[in-house]
Amino acid sequence: MIWNYQRISLSCVSALFLFSFNAGPKITGITGPLLAGETSLHSLAPASHAILNPKKAIAPYTIYLTFDDGPCAGSEKVNELCQKDNLFINVFLIGKNVYRNENSRMLFHQYISNPLIETGNHSFTHAERHYRQYFRDPETVLSDFNRNRDSLLFSNNFARLPGRNFFRLDSLTRNDITNGSEAADTLAANGYHIFGWDIEWRSRPAKGISLHTGSEMIEIVQKMISKKKTFLPDRIVILLHDPELQDSAFRSALEDFIDKARADGNFRFDHLSNY
Ligand SMILES: [Zn+2]
């Protein structure tokens, strides 16, 4: 029951945080080139899970599909995937990508108006891909995340660090390497809830990452949960990337994974707000 307590605690902190962000005068210092009236799309509150998930037995294990680095080519496919499968998905967005061109702004609007999608902060610049240098200065990291928050007006305080797999959720923490730890602490002290991941799934082999079919991923997920290799028990956070959904073979593997997880009966998909 300890996890129930943590969930309650997380919700309370989130509620306080949201209040502190949304109450009072409008945030000043908006750095992103928002258009007049654009923020009104944020008022399209996500539908409650109860509406989308009619009453049924709750599966014991939860899978959180999280997509990083959008909006970009591939984000349209993320939207299609969740709508086709009535699937809850979290995306972590880069402000710089949103303002790249008209198409990326349109993709951002598709995300924030889709009740199946929860958005989160993945920094404004993504460290310009110079992670080591970026994370040496925690204050720069904080202002980069604040810049993204104030530009995109997220409805939560969820954050994912670029290039770093760290968790900071209340008193629960995890680092993958040392560089970035202080920056993660600074973000957490400023109200951010930082989500890392339990496993990364890519469309092609990368450093330390293998290529997997949908069936292989189900086996891996089952093993990680049964051997308690995940950050929290009975749930697994999977990291994917928007651009990779352009790969049709990878998309098929992912859809196969989703079908098999649902057919199994032991898994359900949910938003990180219910983590
Ligand atoms: Zn990223």
Residues whose N, C-alpha, C, O or C-beta is under 5 A from the ligand:
A	BS01	ZN	D68 D69 P162 G163
